[in-house]
Amino acid sequence: MRKVLGVVGATLLLAGPTFAADLLKAPAMPLGPIYNWTGFYIGGNVGGVEQSDSGTSNFFSANSPAIQTNNPQSNSLTSTSIIGGVQAGYNWQINQWVIGVEGDWDWTKTKASFCRQTDVFSLPCSDNGFGFLTIGSGTDWIATARGRLGFAWDRFLVYGTGGAAWGKVNTSINANCLVDGCGFSVARLNATANFSDTKTGWVAGAGFETMLTPNWIARVEYLHVDLGTISNVLNLVGTVGPQSASWSRTVTFDEVRGGLSYKF
């Protein structure tokens, strides 16, 4: 037994320096991925949007009885649609704070309409001799340019965002007066005017992101967009003088989107 222990001890003494040198030469064990939010990214998003139009429509008829000269009414429209597009931006990480800028462009197809009478007697969407109006609104696209401020926990980021917004809003106004003219006029007509307004407004929202890998980032985001007031007028010529159908309203959007981006 003593001989065996002696041999083992001698072996360890001889092998010690070599074993230590091998440890120094051995590659370090790989660490887990380091998640850094700084960098440029580009990606796509898809989700749902609700458009809200709230305002007043009016039918004006010159030289008519007072009850028909002006007939303003409060009207509200709500329409929903799929929304989807692309986003790109840049982040700077300072400790756990993440500051960024982002721009996006999203396509959508919201669309809704309502009917109303030209006077106070007729039923909506029916012509009892005074005519009726059909007014509609829809949106083709929404774009934003925003700043972002977030707080990161390793691969997770919570942020708020806000900035400028743009959108292309389409409006149609139709006067259907084929029975006996519009209002007090006896000129029978069916006239439509279509309008396309590119509006500038503001956007604010919040979101959550997670790095699936050091390069791929998934997100869920809510945005509220306000494009301000849009006013449109359909001008008509009646037998009593000038007539017009108008609609003035504020246009807002609420978006919920999911997205995926690649960080370079």
RODO-2510 file (C-alpha; in nm, 4 decimals, decimal comma):
residues 264
     n   res          X          Y          Z
     1     m     0,0000     0,0000     0,0000
     2     r     0,2812     0,2397     0,0846
     3     k     0,4391     0,1690    -0,2529
     4     v     0,1110     0,2413    -0,4299
     5     l     0,0616     0,5708    -0,2455
     6     g     0,4177     0,6657    -0,3233
     7     v     0,3734     0,6032    -0,6917
     8     v     0,0474     0,8053    -0,7004
     9     g     0,2089     1,0936    -0,5116
    10     a     0,5094     1,1013    -0,7433
    11     t     0,2818     1,0962    -1,0451
    12     l     0,0789     1,3930    -0,9166
    13     l     0,3940     1,5900    -0,8398
    14     l     0,5290     1,5304    -1,1890
    15     a     0,1960     1,5971    -1,3597
    16     g     0,1032     1,9060    -1,1551
    17     p     0,2840     2,1711    -1,3623
    18     t     0,1687     2,0153    -1,6877
    19     f    -0,1943     1,9960    -1,5640
    20     a    -0,1852     2,3587    -1,4507
    21     a    -0,0459     2,4687    -1,7876
    22     d    -0,3230     2,2786    -1,9649
    23     l    -0,5813     2,4589    -1,7513
    24     l    -0,4340     2,7945    -1,8508
    25     k    -0,4411     2,6982    -2,2170
    26     a    -0,7968     2,5591    -2,2071
    27     p    -1,0613     2,7819    -2,3713
    28     a    -1,3010     2,9586    -2,1363
    29     m    -1,6501     2,8145    -2,1039
    30     p    -1,8900     3,0068    -2,3314
    31     l    -2,1207     3,2503    -2,1553
    32     g    -2,4884     3,3007    -2,2389
    33     p    -2,5833     3,5586    -2,5062
    34     i    -2,5421     3,9240    -2,4097
    35     y    -2,8530     4,1267    -2,5037
    36     n    -2,7662     4,4769    -2,6151
    37     w    -3,0430     4,6969    -2,7563
    38     t    -2,8139     4,9438    -2,9343
    39     g    -2,8327     4,9271    -3,3118
    40     f    -3,0375     4,9686    -3,6275
    41     y    -3,3383     4,7425    -3,6905
    42     i    -3,6001     4,6849    -3,9590
    43     g    -3,9085     4,4646    -3,9620
    44     g    -4,2791     4,4193    -4,0235
    45     n    -4,6017     4,4363    -3,8242
    46     v    -4,9665     4,3287    -3,8471
    47     g    -5,2703     4,3863    -3,6288
    48     g    -5,6075     4,5578    -3,6061
    49     v    -5,7188     4,9226    -3,6183
    50     e    -6,0395     5,1034    -3,5228
    51     q    -6,1177     5,4352    -3,6924
    52     s    -6,3512     5,6808    -3,5174
    53     d    -6,5106     5,9806    -3,6930
    54     s    -6,7089     6,2176    -3,4716
    55     g    -6,8578     6,5452    -3,5902
    56     t    -7,1468     6,7262    -3,7555
    57     s    -7,3092     6,6966    -4,0962
    58     n    -7,5309     6,9680    -4,2427
    59     f    -7,7614     7,0362    -4,5362
    60     f    -7,7854     7,4026    -4,6344
    61     s    -8,0408     7,5420    -4,8776
    62     a    -8,0552     7,9139    -4,9577
    63     n    -8,3907     8,0969    -4,9816
    64     s    -8,5755     7,8073    -4,8169
    65     p    -8,8098     7,8102    -4,5157
    66     a    -8,6168     7,8566    -4,1913
    67     i    -8,6700     7,4944    -4,0873
    68     q    -8,4963     7,3802    -4,4077
    69     t    -8,2273     7,6462    -4,4496
    70     n    -7,9874     7,4629    -4,2161
    71     n    -8,0222     7,1159    -4,0712
    72     p    -7,7055     7,0239    -3,8737
    73     q    -7,6873     6,6820    -3,7089
    74     s    -7,4330     6,5088    -3,4880
    75     n    -7,2916     6,1949    -3,6470
    76     s    -7,0350     5,9352    -3,5434
    77     l    -6,8797     5,6519    -3,7398
    78     t    -6,6705     5,3567    -3,6225
    79     s    -6,5000     5,1105    -3,8551
    80     t    -6,2413     4,8378    -3,8033
    81     s    -5,9879     4,6765    -4,0337
    82     i    -5,6665     4,4793    -4,0493
    83     i    -5,3542     4,6947    -4,0520
    84     g    -5,0044     4,5924    -4,1537
    85     g    -4,6781     4,7381    -4,2754
    86     v    -4,3110     4,7969    -4,2044
    87     q    -4,1057     4,9718    -3,9367
    88     a    -3,7426     5,0757    -3,9002
    89     g    -3,5489     5,2531    -3,6273
    90     y    -3,2394     5,2892    -3,4150
    91     n    -3,1860     5,2354    -3,0401
    92     w    -2,9205     5,3617    -2,7997
    93     q    -2,8841     5,1726    -2,4713
    94     i    -2,7481     5,3660    -2,1701
    95     n    -2,7264     5,1284    -1,8759
    96     q    -3,0832     4,9965    -1,8569
    97     w    -3,2408     5,2929    -2,0378
    98     v    -3,3084     5,2622    -2,4100
    99     i    -3,3632     5,5731    -2,6236
   100     g    -3,4729     5,5326    -2,9845
   101     v    -3,6325     5,6760    -3,2965
   102     e    -3,8670     5,4856    -3,5259
   103     g    -4,0695     5,5359    -3,8415
   104     d    -4,3439     5,3131    -3,9811
   105     w    -4,5828     5,2917    -4,2740
   106     d    -4,8984     5,0793    -4,2508
   107     w    -5,1675     4,9947    -4,5024
   108     t    -5,5310     4,9555    -4,3992
   109     k    -5,8807     4,9706    -4,5475
   110     t    -6,1228     5,1091    -4,2909
   111     k    -6,4601     5,2034    -4,4391
   112     a    -6,8027     5,3041    -4,3032
   113     s    -7,0994     5,5248    -4,3982
   114     f    -7,4317     5,6612    -4,2726
   115     c    -7,7511     5,8111    -4,4185
   116     r    -7,9387     6,1233    -4,3102
   117     q    -8,2275     6,3319    -4,4421
   118     t    -8,1955     6,6811    -4,5906
   119     d    -8,4800     6,8118    -4,3720
   120     v    -8,6309     6,7318    -4,0345
   121     f    -8,9296     6,5398    -4,1701
   122     s    -8,7963     6,2536    -4,3821
   123     l    -8,6575     5,9249    -4,2582
   124     p    -8,2858     5,8524    -4,3101
   125     c    -8,1999     5,6575    -4,6258
   126     s    -8,5402     5,7245    -4,7829
   127     d    -8,6615     5,9973    -5,0187
   128     n    -9,0023     6,1389    -4,9277
   129     g    -8,9707     6,4209    -5,1766
   130     f    -8,6928     6,6101    -4,9974
   131     g    -8,4000     6,3778    -5,0736
   132     f    -8,1403     6,2214    -4,8436
   133     l    -7,7620     6,2168    -4,7991
   134     t    -7,5185     5,9254    -4,7784
   135     i    -7,1814     6,0124    -4,6240
   136     g    -6,8859     5,7755    -4,5935
   137     s    -6,5266     5,7723    -4,4710
   138     g    -6,2294     5,5382    -4,5015
   139     t    -5,8492     5,5338    -4,4758
   140     d    -5,5832     5,3896    -4,7074
   141     w    -5,2669     5,4243    -4,4986
   142     i    -5,1192     5,5596    -4,1741
   143     a    -4,7544     5,6555    -4,1136
   144     t    -4,5739     5,7772    -3,8016
   145     a    -4,2346     5,9171    -3,6970
   146     r    -4,1787     5,8679    -3,3245
   147     g    -3,9340     5,8898    -3,0395
   148     r    -3,9129     5,5998    -2,7927
   149     l    -3,8011     5,5770    -2,4303
   150     g    -3,7808     5,2404    -2,2602
   151     f    -3,6388     5,0428    -1,9704
   152     a    -3,4672     4,7093    -2,0353
   153     w    -3,4264     4,3980    -1,8218
   154     d    -3,1778     4,1876    -2,0172
   155     r    -3,3816     4,0626    -2,3140
   156     f    -3,7055     4,2455    -2,2194
   157     l    -3,7969     4,6086    -2,2945
   158     v    -4,0980     4,8188    -2,1929
   159     y    -4,1316     5,1556    -2,3663
   160     g    -4,3456     5,4595    -2,4312
   161     t    -4,3555     5,6329    -2,7680
   162     g    -4,4908     5,9472    -2,9315
   163     g    -4,4483     6,1809    -3,2271
   164     a    -4,6053     6,2872    -3,5561
   165     a    -4,8567     6,0959    -3,7668
   166     w    -4,9904     6,1136    -4,1215
   167     g    -5,2809     5,9439    -4,2924
   168     k    -5,4741     5,9399    -4,6189
   169     v    -5,8468     5,9709    -4,5421
   170     n    -6,1115     5,9328    -4,8133
   171     t    -6,4594     6,0875    -4,7891
   172     s    -6,7692     6,0591    -5,0092
   173     i    -7,0859     6,2708    -4,9929
   174     n    -7,3894     6,1763    -5,2036
   175     a    -7,7165     6,3675    -5,2412
   176     n    -7,9976     6,1459    -5,3712
   177     c    -8,2912     6,3716    -5,4616
   178     l    -8,4587     6,1952    -5,7540
   179     v    -8,8208     6,2119    -5,6325
   180     d    -8,8763     6,5881    -5,6126
   181     g    -8,5410     6,7555    -5,5582
   182     c    -8,3341     6,8311    -5,2468
   183     g    -8,5083     7,0144    -4,9657
   184     f    -8,7232     7,2991    -5,0979
   185     s    -8,5689     7,2751    -5,4460
   186     v    -8,7551     7,0821    -5,7179
   187     a    -8,4412     7,0080    -5,9244
   188     r    -8,4109     6,6302    -5,9340
   189     l    -8,0529     6,5084    -5,9035
   190     n    -7,8208     6,2380    -5,7788
   191     a    -7,4790     6,3946    -5,7172
   192     t    -7,1638     6,2597    -5,5501
   193     a    -6,8355     6,4221    -5,4510
   194     n    -6,5265     6,2212    -5,3484
   195     f    -6,2461     6,3734    -5,1411
   196     s    -5,8981     6,2530    -5,0499
   197     d    -5,7192     6,4300    -4,7639
   198     t    -5,3645     6,3609    -4,6458
   199     k    -5,3660     6,4846    -4,2887
   200     t    -5,0944     6,5456    -4,0288
   201     g    -5,1534     6,4801    -3,6606
   202     w    -4,9967     6,3202    -3,3544
   203     v    -4,9467     5,9711    -3,2143
   204     a    -4,8778     5,8272    -2,8674
   205     g    -4,8608     5,4766    -2,7289
   206     a    -4,6658     5,2067    -2,5489
   207     g    -4,5244     4,8640    -2,6151
   208     f    -4,3313     4,5593    -2,4982
   209     e    -4,0422     4,3909    -2,6788
   210     t    -3,8360     4,0807    -2,6217
   211     m    -3,5168     3,9603    -2,7923
   212     l    -3,5768     3,6091    -2,9172
   213     t    -3,2064     3,6033    -3,0089
   214     p    -2,9441     3,8812    -3,0006
   215     n    -3,0727     3,9819    -3,3480
   216     w    -3,4448     3,8968    -3,3657
   217     i    -3,6896     4,1148    -3,1679
   218     a    -4,0614     4,0479    -3,1195
   219     r    -4,3058     4,3172    -3,0059
   220     v    -4,6628     4,3973    -2,9050
   221     e    -4,7630     4,7640    -2,9372
   222     y    -5,0607     4,9992    -2,8899
   223     l    -5,0833     5,3346    -3,0708
   224     h    -5,3431     5,6130    -3,0622
   225     v    -5,3398     5,8382    -3,3711
   226     d    -5,5243     6,1720    -3,3944
   227     l    -5,5393     6,3354    -3,7398
   228     g    -5,7431     6,6357    -3,6279
   229     t    -6,0435     6,7792    -3,8113
   230     i    -6,1463     6,7070    -4,1703
   231     s    -6,4182     6,9133    -4,3429
   232     n    -6,5715     6,8365    -4,6844
   233     v    -6,8529     7,0037    -4,8805
   234     l    -7,0656     6,8904    -5,1756
   235     n    -7,2008     7,2000    -5,3539
   236     l    -7,5327     7,1778    -5,5396
   237     v    -7,7434     7,4121    -5,7530
   238     g    -8,1157     7,4054    -5,6796
   239     t    -8,4148     7,5980    -5,8062
   240     v    -8,4177     7,8047    -5,4855
   241     g    -8,0463     7,8939    -5,5021
   242     p    -7,7182     7,7405    -5,3792
   243     q    -7,7350     7,4239    -5,1731
   244     s    -7,4654     7,2202    -5,0011
   245     a    -7,4127     6,8998    -4,8044
   246     s    -7,1184     6,9032    -4,5643
   247     w    -6,9465     6,6950    -4,3004
   248     s    -6,6871     6,8128    -4,0481
   249     r    -6,5413     6,5694    -3,7967
   250     t    -6,2347     6,4641    -3,5995
   251     v    -6,0616     6,1432    -3,7122
   252     t    -5,8784     5,9152    -3,4684
   253     f    -5,7388     5,5617    -3,4756
   254     d    -5,6580     5,2985    -3,2134
   255     e    -5,4099     5,0337    -3,3256
   256     v    -5,2953     4,7091    -3,1647
   257     r    -5,0092     4,5450    -3,3551
   258     g    -4,7634     4,2623    -3,3251
   259     g    -4,4285     4,2816    -3,5000
   260     l    -4,0939     4,1199    -3,5687
   261     s    -3,7691     4,3083    -3,6352
   262     y    -3,4112     4,2175    -3,7215
   263     k    -3,1379     4,4133    -3,5385
   264     f    -2,8094     4,4557    -3,7227
***
